[in-house]
Amino acid sequence: MTIDTPIRVLEAPYADLLDAITPDVGELRDILDPATGEVIGRAPVQGVDDLDRAVATAKAAQPAWAALGHERRSELLLAAAEAIDANAEALAQLLSREQGKPLNGPNARFEVGGASGWMRAAAATPLEAEVVFDDGQTHAQLTYRPIGVVGAIGPWNWPQMITVWQIAPALRMGNTVVVKPSEYTPLSVLALVHVVNSVLPEGVLHVVSGGRDVGAALSTHPEVGKVMFTGSTATGKSIIRSSADTVKRLTLELGGNDAGIVLPDVDPTAIAEGLFWGAFINTGQTCAALKRLYVHEDVYDAVCDALVDVARTMPMGVGLEERNVLGPLQNRQQFDIVDRLVEAAKASGARVLLGGEPDRDQPGNFYPTTLIADIHEGTPLVDEEQFGPALPIIRYRDLDEVIEKANGLDVGLGASVWSSDREKARAVAARIDAGTVWINSHGVVHPMVPFGGAKQSGYGLEFGVEGLKALGVPQVING
C-alpha cells in the first residue's frame, strides 16, 4: 500500500455545478477536502424554519405529483437518470473532493453510476395490483397508495447513491421528498438534487442543508409520513423514539459489524481480492463492509499472506489522482476512532501484518490500510464497528463455535461465507443472523435484490418490489 503526496487542485470541471448550488444570501460554512484540508466550497446553514417551508411546499405539491400516475412519474425518473449521467464527471469530482473517495475503483465514478442505475431501476420495476383472495363472492385486491411527504436523512459515506436509494422509490410511489444530508457531505447531495430537479416538477424534491436540529425536527414533523434513515444505530434509536408521537413509518439501515467466515476448503489466493474489497471498499467506510474476518486454522496463514499481497498493491492518496483506489477517512473524528481501535489491538498483543502506523500530523485524514492478525473477541477492534481501513483476522477451529461468535454481537446487517463448496457455504449462511449473507463475496448489492438489517442493524427493506412497497400505504379493496 502506498500513499501519494497530496496535490493542489487549481481548476475543477465541477465549478459551474458548485456555483449553481451556492446561495447568494444567508449563512454559509466552509467545506474541507478530507485529503488536503483545503476549502472546496461553501454550504448553506439552514434551520428548522427552512425545513418547515420545504415540508409545506412538498405537501402542497404531492397531490399533483401523485396524480401523474406511475407511468409518467417513471418517465420523469428516467429523465432524471439521464441528467445524472450527463453531469456524471462533475458530480464524481465534487464527490471525490468532499467525501475523499478516489475517482476510480469502486468509488466516486462508481457511486454516480450507481445513483443513475438505481434511479432507472426504481422507474422500471413493475408493481401491479395483487388479487389476494377471490372465491367468487369475495374479491380482495391489494394496492399501494402514496404516503405523502417522505423525509430522507442520509450519511456521509455514500452520500449521492444512498440519497437516490431513498428518493427514487419514494418519488416513484407518488410521494414528495425532503432530504437532509449529512453535515459532512452536503455539497454532493445539493449538487445531485440540483441535477435531478432540472427535470422534475417544482416542489417535488427538496434538500435542507442543516445540522442535527433539522434532522430531529424532520423525525417529529407532523406533516412527514415516513422517515428513511441510513446511519448509526444510536441515531436510529433516537429517530424511533422521536417519531413515535406521529406514528411515522420508518426504514432504518443502521450500523453493522459484518462477519466473514472462511472455510478450510478455499483457495486463499483466489479469494484474497474479494476479501480485500469486501473489507476495504470506500476505504472501509461502508455499513455492510466486512469488518471481522474469521479464518479456519488450516488456511489462516495462507489467507493472511494473500491478503497482504493484495493490499500492498492498492494505492492510497488524493482522490483526483487517477491511479488511487483508496482515499482518506472522511472526517477526523472517524480517523480518531480507527486509530484508537488499532492502538488497542496492538496493546493487546495482536500482530500487525500491514499498516497500523498513521502519520497523525499530515493535513489529510489518511489512515494506512491495516491488517491485524492473532486477535480475539473482547478486543475493541473485533467487538466495535471500526468503519475504516483496519481489518481484524481471527483464527478459528470449530465451525459451530465460529458461527456462535459471528452471531454474538447485537448487530446483523450483513455477513459472508467463503468456500469452494457452494452448498456447504449456503448451509452455513442459513445459520447466521444477518439481513444478507453473501457467498464468496461481501457487500455486493443489486437494485432488484431486497436489502435490510437484522437485530439492531435496523428494519425495513430497500430495493426492488419490496423497496417500492415500503414507500406506500397498503390498501385492500374488498368487494
MARMI-93041 format. One record per atom (N, C-alpha, C): residue in one letter; x, y, z. Coordinates in steps of 0.05 Angstrom, whole numbers, plus 5000, padded with zeros to 4 digits. Atoms other than C-alpha are relative to their C-alpha. Layout:
N
AXYZ;...
END
This chain:
479
M501749765000;M500050005000;M501850255000;T498549765002;T502750684980;T498250245004;I501549764997;I500451384998;I501350224983;D498949795017;D501351914945;D499950275014;T499949734989;T503252624963;T497650164991;P502449845008;P497053074964;P500850214980;I499549805021;I496453534904;I498050235004;R501849764999;R493454224899;R498550024974;V501749995024;V487654244850;V499350294995;L500449725007;L487354914815;L497450054985;E502449975016;E481554814767;E498449755002;A501750234996;A475554364773;A497750014980;P502250015019;P470554144720;P497350055013;Y502649974986;Y465154184773;Y499550295009;A500249734990;A466054934784;A497250124995;D502749895006;D459555124749;D497949885017;L501950134983;L455754604788;L500150105029;L499749894973;L458654864853;L498950285002;D501249735000;D456755574835;D496949995001;A502950015002;A449655354820;A498749935026;I501250084974;I448555064890;I500950185023;T499249814979;T451855634929;T498250245000;P501949785000;P446556134950;P501550275003;D498849734999;D447856884944;D499550135027;V500749884975;V444757035012;V499949785022;G500250184978;G444556715080;G502749915011;E497550094987;E449656405126;E501249764985;L498650215014;L454855955094;L502349895018;R497750104986;R460255495122;R501849854981;D498050125017;D466655235093;D499949695001;I499850295001;I467054505070;I502949944991;L497250065004;L474054205072;L500449734985;D499250255013;D477353675028;D501449835021;P498750174979;P479053095076;P502749904992;A497450095009;A485152925034;A502150225003;T498049785000;T488453615036;T499550215021;G500749794981;G484854045087;G499250264987;E500749755014;E483354565033;E497050044999;V502949935004;V476654925027;V499349954972;I500950075028;I472954644967;I497450144993;G502549875006;G466355024973;G498750095026;R501549904977;R461255335019;R497149904999;A502750114999;A454755025041;A498250185017;P501849844984;P448555385066;P499549885027;V500750094973;V446955345140;V497150065004;Q502849974998;Q439555225143;Q498949895026;G501150074974;G434955125203;G497249894998;V502750124999;V428254875225;V497950164985;D501949835016;D424555465193;D500249924970;D499650085028;D427555265126;D498749724995;L501350265003;L425354545138;L497050024999;D502949975000;D418254765154;D499050104973;R500949905026;R417855155089;R500349784979;A499650215020;A420654565049;A497749795003;V502150204996;V415654075081;V497350114990;A502549885009;A409854555068;A499850004970;T500150005029;T411754634995;T499849724989;A500250285009;A412753884987;A497249895004;K502750094995;K405953755018;K498150114979;A501749885019;A402654244971;A500349884972;A499450115027;A406053924910;A499249714998;Q500350295001;Q404553204929;Q497549904985;P502450115014;P397353114904;P500450014969;A499749995029;A399153344833;A502149804991;W497950195007;W405452914833;W498849725000;A501350264998;A401352304855;A498149964976;A502050025022;A396052454802;A501349944973;L498750065026;L401152384746;L499949704994;G500150295004;G400951624756;G502849884997;H497450145000;H406451104756;H501550044973;E498649995026;E407951144681;E501350274996;R498749745005;R409151894678;R502250055021;R497949964980;R412951904744;R502549844992;S497750155009;S417351354717;S501550134977;E498749855023;E418651744653;E501850225011;L498449784989;L421052334695;L502449905016;L497650114986;L425551894738;L502149904980;L498150075021;L428651614675;L501450244988;A498849755009;A429852324652;A502050105021;A498149924978;A433052474720;A502549834998;A497650175003;A437751874709;A501750104977;E498549895022;E439652164642;E501550265008;A498749754991;A441152834675;A502449945018;I497650084983;I445652494727;I502249914982;D497950095018;D449452144671;D501350234985;A498949775015;A450152804633;A501950165017;N498349844981;N453353114695;N501849825016;A498750204984;A456952484718;A502850085009;E497249944992;E464152734717;E500150235020;A500149784981;A462553384752;A499149905027;L501050114975;L458553014805;L502249825013;A498050184989;A464152504814;A502450165011;Q497749844990;Q469653024821;Q499350155025;L500949864976;L465653424872;L499849805023;L500250214980;L464152774910;L502849925010;S497350084992;S471552584909;S501350215018;R498749804983;R473753244938;R498650045027;E501449964975;E468353284991;E500149765018;Q500150244984;Q467852565013;Q502849885004;G497250104998;G475152374998;G500549764982;K499650255016;K473951744956;K501250064973;P498949965027;P478051674893;P498049994978;L501850015023;L475051754825;L499749714990;N500150265012;N476851044804;N499849785021;G500750224982;G475750354833;G497150025007;P502849994991;P469150234869;P499550255017;N500049754985;N468950964889;N498250214987;A501749775007;A466551644862;A498549954973;R501450045025;R465151484789;R498149765002;F501750234994;F462350814811;F497450095015;E502349904984;E457751174861;E498050154982;V501849845018;V455051664809;V498549814981;G501350205017;G453751084762;G497949845014;G502050144984;G450150724818;G497550175005;A502349824996;A445851334830;A498150004976;S501750015023;S443351354759;S498849734995;G501050275003;G442750604757;G497649935018;W502250054981;W438350564819;W497650174993;M502249835008;M434151144793;M498549864977;R501350145022;R432750744730;R498549755010;A501350244989;A431250114770;A497450075014;A502449924987;A426150474812;A497850084980;A501949925021;A422850744749;A498949764986;A500850225018;A422650074713;A498849765015;T501150234985;T420549604770;T497050004999;P503050005000;P413349384759;P498949945028;L501450054975;L408549404818;L497049994993;E502850045008;E401849114798;E498249965024;A502050074979;A395549074840;A499949705002;E499950284995;E395248394872;E497349905011;V502550134990;V388947974879;V500849805021;V499150174978;V390047654947;V497949795007;F502050204994;F383447284951;F497650044981;D502349985017;D377747124903;D498749724999;D501450264999;D372746564917;D497350024985;G502449965015;G367346824871;G498050185014;Q501849824984;Q363847204927;Q501650245011;T498249794989;T369647594959;T502350044981;H497749935017;H374647944915;H501750215015;A498349824985;A380448264954;A502550074984;Q497749915016;Q385648674917;Q501750195017;L498149844984;L391948974949;L501450194981;T498549805015;T394749624923;T501550185020;Y498449824983;Y399450164950;Y499550294992;R500449715004;R397750904957;R502450155010;P497849844990;P402651464968;P499850065030;I500049934971;I404651625040;I499550305003;G500249714998;G405152375028;G502850124997;V497349885000;V411652735047;V501849805014;V498050184988;V417752295060;V502550165007;G497549884992;G423752525099;G502349804996;A497750175006;A430552255077;A502550115014;I497749914986;I436452305124;I502449824993;G497950165012;G442952085092;G502650025014;P497450024987;P450051905112;P502250144983;W497849875014;W456852175092;W501849814984;N498250195012;N459951535066;N499449954970;W500950025028;W455851435002;W497850204996;P502249804998;P452052095001;P498250014975;Q501749985024;Q449652104928;Q498549754995;M501450255006;M447951374918;M497949945020;I502050064980;I444451284984;I497750204999;T502249805004;T440451924972;T498249904979;V501850105021;V437951614908;V498649755010;W501450234988;W436450964945;W497550085015;Q502349904984;Q431751384988;Q498050154982;I501949835014;I428751884939;I498749864976;A501150115025;A427851464876;A497449835005;P502450154995;P422850954905;P497850175012;A502049834989;A419451494945;A498550164979;L501249855022;L418251924883;L498449824982;R501450185018;R416251334841;R497249935011;M502550084988;M410751154891;M498150245005;G501849784999;G407751854887;G500450195024;N499449824978;N410852174948;N501850234992;T497949805003;T414652824952;T502049975023;V497750074983;V421252844989;V501450255010;V498249804988;V425253285036;V502549865010;V497550134994;V432553085041;V501650175020;K498249874981;K437053245100;K502749864997;P497450135004;P444353095080;P501750015025;S498049994978;S450052955128;S501450285000;E498549754999;E453553585153;E502749984988;Y497350045012;Y460053275127;Y500050024970;T500050025029;T457853195055;T497550144988;P502449875012;P452353705038;P500250074971;L499749915027;L455253944973;L499449794979;S500650225019;S454953264939;S497049964997;V502950055001;V447553194957;V498650244988;L501249765012;L445853914940;L500450004969;A499550015028;A449053814872;A498349784986;L501750215011;L445453154860;L497150094997;V502849925001;V438653444878;V499750234979;H500149795021;H440154054834;H499749884972;V500150145026;V441353594775;V497349864996;V502550155003;V435253164788;V497650194997;N502249815001;N430753774798;N499950144973;S500149875027;S432654014728;S497949874982;V502150135016;V427453514702;V497449955016;L502450064984;L422553434760;L498250255002;P501749774995;P416453884772;P500950155025;E499249834977;E417554454820;E498549915026;G501250064974;G416354294894;G500149715008;V500250284995;V417053544889;V502349905018;L497650104986;L424153454916;L501550245012;H498649794986;H427653894968;H502449905015;V497750074983;V434253895005;V500450235020;V499549804979;V435454255071;V502649935013;S497250054991;S442754315089;S500350125028;G499949904973;G442654375164;G501449815019;G498750164979;G445154075229;G498149805012;R501650204986;R442453585279;R497250095007;D502749894994;D436654045296;D498149954977;V501750055024;V434053965225;V499249704999;G500650294999;G434553205229;G498049935021;A501850064978;A431053195296;A497250114993;A502649885007;A425453655270;A498749834978;L501150175022;L424553215208;L498749755012;S501050244988;S423452605252;S497550045018;T502349944984;T418052955293;T497850154984;H501849825015;H414753375238;H497349874995;P502650135003;P407253245237;P499149954971;E500850035028;E406753315161;E501849804985;V498350205013;V412252795147;V498949735007;G501250264995;G409252105139;G501949775003;K498050214998;K415551695134;K502850125001;V497249924999;V422951765151;V501649764991;M497950195008;M428451385115;M502650105011;F497549924988;F435051385152;F502149794996;T497750175001;T441851095139;T502250135018;G498049894982;G446951185195;G500349825024;S499250154976;S448850975265;S497549895014;T502250124984;T444650525310;T499050205021;A500849814979;A444751055364;A498150214989;T501849805012;T441651585318;T497449874991;G502450145007;G436751065292;G498149975023;K501750034976;K434250935362;K498750265008;S501149744994;S433351675372;S497750074982;I502149955019;I429251725309;I497549845007;I502350174992;I424851145332;I498550135022;R501349874977;R423451505397;R498550254992;S501249745007;S422152185367;S497849984980;S502150035020;S417751925312;S497449875011;A502350164989;A413051545359;A497550165002;D502549854995;D408152105374;D498450044974;T501549975025;T406452185300;T499849744984;V500350275011;V406851435286;V501049994971;K498850005027;K411451525226;K500849724992;R498750245011;R413250955181;R503050054999;L497149974999;L420750825184;L501349784984;T498050195010;T426150485143;T502750095011;L497549944986;L432550455183;L502249804991;E497650165007;E439250205155;E502250105018;L498349904978;L443650245216;L502849864999;G497250104999;G450650035238;G500249704998;G499450285002;G453849365226;G502849945010;N497350094995;N459848955245;N500349734987;D500450245016;D459648445190;D502249805003;A498150224998;A462947775199;A500349864973;G499650185022;G466147365144;G501349755011;I498950254991;I467546625154;I501249864976;V498550145022;V472846285111;V500249715008;L499950294995;L472045525108;L502749894991;P497350105006;P478245075103;P500549914972;D499750115027;D476944865031;D500650214979;V499649795019;V478445534999;V502850004987;D497449945012;D484045734952;D500650295009;P499649744988;P486946324992;P500650224979;T499349815020;T489846664931;T497650094983;A502449945017;A483346614892;A498050185014;I502049834986;I479146954946;I501250255011;A498849774986;A484147474970;A499050274991;E500949745010;E481948044925;E497150055007;G502849974992;G474647914940;G499850075030;L499949934971;L476147925015;L500950295003;F498949734997;F480148565006;F497850214995;W502049795007;W474648954971;W497549975017;G502250034981;G469348655017;G500550175025;A499349854975;A473048995075;A500750294994;F498849735004;F476249605043;F498750164978;I501449835018;I471149854993;I499450275014;N500349734989;N470650615003;N501850045025;T498049994979;T476750545048;T498749915027;G501350124976;G472550125097;G497650155011;Q502249834990;Q467250665105;Q497449924987;T502550115011;T461250235087;T498749845022;C501450144979;C455849985134;C500249704998;A500050295004;A455749295103;A502749904990;A497450105006;A463249225095;A500749775018;L498950224984;L466948615120;L501750125022;K498649874977;K469348815190;K501249815020;R498850214983;R471048155225;R500449764982;L499550235018;L474447605185;L500949765017;Y499350254987;Y474446905215;Y501049804980;V498750185019;V479246425180;V500749745014;H499450264989;H479945685193;H503049965003;E497250024994;E486645495223;E501649864978;D498650155021;D488345035164;D501050194978;V499349815021;V488645635116;V500650285010;Y499749744988;Y489746205165;Y502450154990;D497549865008;D496946375149;D500050064970;A500149965029;A495846295074;A498150234993;V501949785005;V489746755075;V501250275008;C498749754990;C493547275116;C502150094979;D497949935019;D499447255067;D498850104974;A501349925025;A494847305006;A498750285003;L501249734995;L491147905036;L502250215000;V497949804999;V497648265050;V501050054972;D499049975028;D499948134978;D498150184984;V501949845014;V493548444951;V500050295010;A500249734988;A493349035000;A502350174992;R497649845007;R500449244983;R499850124973;T500249905027;T498449364911;T498050234997;M502249815003;M492749844926;M500950285008;P499049744993;P495050574922;P497950175014;M501749824984;M492051074972;M501050284996;G499249725003;G492051824961;G497750184993;V502049815007;V488352434938;V498249894978;G501950135018;G482052224901;G500250084971;L499949915028;L483152644838;L502449904985;E497850145013;E489652274824;E498949744989;E501350225013;E487251754774;E500949735009;R498950274993;R491651184799;R499049905027;N500750084973;N488951184870;N497349855001;V502550144996;V483550694893;V499250005029;L500749964972;L483650844968;L500550295007;G499749724993;G482751525000;G500250045029;P499949954971;P482651865067;P497449935013;L502550014984;L477551775122;L498750274996;Q501349755007;Q472252295111;Q500350225020;N499849794980;N473052655177;N501949915022;R498050074980;R477952695234;R498949845023;Q501350164979;Q473052405284;Q500249704993;Q499850285008;Q472951755244;Q502849915000;F497250074999;F480451765237;F500849935029;D499350054971;D481051805313;D498849745010;I501250264992;I476251215322;I501749774990;V498450225010;V480250765276;V502749995014;D497449994986;D486750995308;D499849885028;R500350114973;R484150835377;R499749705000;L500550295001;L481750145358;L502549854992;V497550145008;V488249955324;V502150025022;E498149984978;E492450215382;E499349815022;A500850194979;A488349795430;A500649724991;A499350275010;A489349185386;A502949955003;K497150034997;K496849295385;K500749965029;A499450024971;A496849385461;A499249725011;S500950264991;S493148715468;S501849784992;G498150215010;G498848345433;G499349904973;A500650085028;A495548275365;A502350064982;R497849975019;R500248215306;R499250174976;V500549825023;V500448775254;V501349884976;L498950115025;L501248475185;L500750224981;L499649785019;L500849135148;L498850255012;G501149754992;G499849865165;G500250055030;G500249964972;G497850095234;G501750235011;E498249784992;E502650695235;E499350254984;P500749765015;P499051325211;P501850245006;D498749744996;D502152005202;D497950195012;R502149854987;R497952385253;R500350304996;D499549715003;D500953065234;D499450094971;Q500549925027;Q499153055160;Q497350154998;P502549845002;P493653535135;P497549834993;G502250175008;G489352965107;G499449795021;N500950214981;N485552415144;N500849724990;F499250265011;F489551845114;F500849815023;Y499250214982;Y489851215155;Y500949764982;P499150215018;P494050665122;P498449755001;T501350265000;T491050005101;T501349825021;T498950144977;T491749575163;T498749735003;L500950284995;L491248825173;L501149915026;I499350084973;I491348555244;I499449705004;A500450294995;A492347805259;A500449945029;D499750104972;D492347385322;D498650185020;I501749834983;I486747785353;I497549845007;H502250164989;H480747545393;H497650185007;E502349864989;E473747735415;E500750125027;G499349854976;G473848225472;G501850234994;T498349785009;T478648675434;T498250204986;P501849815012;P475349325413;P499949994969;L500050005029;L477449255340;L498249774989;V501850225008;V473448605337;V497150065009;D502749964988;D467548805381;D498650254991;E501249755008;E466449515355;E500350044970;E499849945029;E465049765285;E502150214995;Q497849815005;Q471450085260;Q499450214978;F500749825022;F468550395196;F502450144988;G497649905012;G475350475166;G501849784991;P498250205014;P481350125134;P501749845020;A498650174982;A483149645190;A498449755004;L501450254999;L481248915188;L501249805020;P499150214982;P481848415246;P499649734987;I500250275011;I483247695224;I500349815023;I500250174976;I481247175276;I500249714991;R499750285005;R483446455275;R497849845014;Y502050184987;Y478245905288;Y500649714993;R499750295005;R478045145292;R497349874995;D502650144999;D470744935305;D497950174986;L502049855015;L465145135257;L497750105017;D502249924982;D459645145309;D500850235017;E499149794982;E463745575354;E500350274985;V499649755015;V465446085299;V497350124992;I502749895007;I458146145278;I498850145025;E501049874975;E456446295351;E501450275004;K498649744998;K461846835351;K499150204980;A501049825020;A459447125286;A497350125008;N502749914991;N452447175316;N500050145027;G499949924972;G454947425383;G499550305006;L500449714996;L454048175372;L497150074995;D502849925002;D447548565374;D499350134973;V500649895027;V448048785301;V500049774980;G500250215020;G446648385238;G499250114973;L500649895026;L446948785174;L500649804978;G499250195020;G450948305130;G502049815011;A498050204993;A455647715132;A500849864974;S499250155024;S459347265084;S501249735008;V498750264997;V461646545077;V501649944975;W498250045022;W467546345033;W500849714999;S499550295003;S468245635007;S500049924971;S500150115027;S469545234944;S497649824996;D502450165001;D463244834960;D497650195006;R502149804996;R457345304949;R497749905017;E502250104984;E452144844980;E500849995029;K499149994972;K456344775043;K499950295011;A500049724992;A457045535045;A497250095005;R502749924996;R449545625038;R498949885026;A500950114975;A448345155096;A501150155024;V498849834978;V453045575140;V498550275000;A501349745002;A449846215115;A497250005013;A502750024988;A442945975137;A500050025030;R499849994970;R445445965209;R501050275010;I498949744992;I447946685210;I497750205003;D502149804994;D443547235240;D500850264987;A499449755015;A444247775186;A498050034978;G502049945021;G439748115136;G500849894973;T499050125025;T444147895078;T502549845006;V497550154998;V449347345075;V500949944972;W498850055027;W453747325013;W501749755000;I498350235004;I457246714986;I502350084982;N497649945016;N464446834962;N500150294989;S499849725004;S463447584961;S499050145025;H501149864977;H461548125010;H499250284993;G500949735003;G457448755007;G498950074973;V500949955027;V455148684935;V496950035001;V502949955000;V448248994927;V499050044971;H501249995026;H443448984868;H497350145003;P502549844997;P437549454855;P497449835000;M502450174999;M432748864848;M500049805023;V499850194978;V435048474909;V499550145027;P500649864975;P431948684976;P502450015019;F497749964981;F436848955028;F498950135025;G500749894974;G435849075102;G501349855022;G498550124978;G438548915170;G498449835019;A501250164978;A437148445228;A501050125026;K499249914973;K437648575303;K500150305001;Q499849714997;Q440049285318;Q501250134976;S499249885025;S442249395246;S497750124985;G502249865012;G435349665232;G497849824990;Y502250155011;Y428949455198;Y498850144976;G501049895025;G425249545134;G501849914977;L498550085023;L427349335064;L500250224979;E499649825022;E430149735007;E500549844975;F499450115026;F430849584932;F497749824990;G501850175014;G426449234882;G497150055008;V502849974995;V419049104891;V499550055030;E500449954971;E419649064967;E500750285008;G499349724994;G423049744968;G497850194992;L502249835008;L417350054929;L497749975019;K502250044981;K412149744975;K500550155026;A499449864975;A415750045034;A499550304999;L500549725003;L414450735006;L497150064993;G502949975004;G406950635001;G498449915024;V501950094979;V400950535046;V498349784988;P501550225012;P397949855032;P497050055004;Q503049974999;Q390449885016;Q498749754988;V501550235010;V385849285008;V497250104992;I502749945009;I379649394966;I498549734999;N501350254995;N374848854987;N497150014991;G502850005009;G368548724947;G499749964971;
END
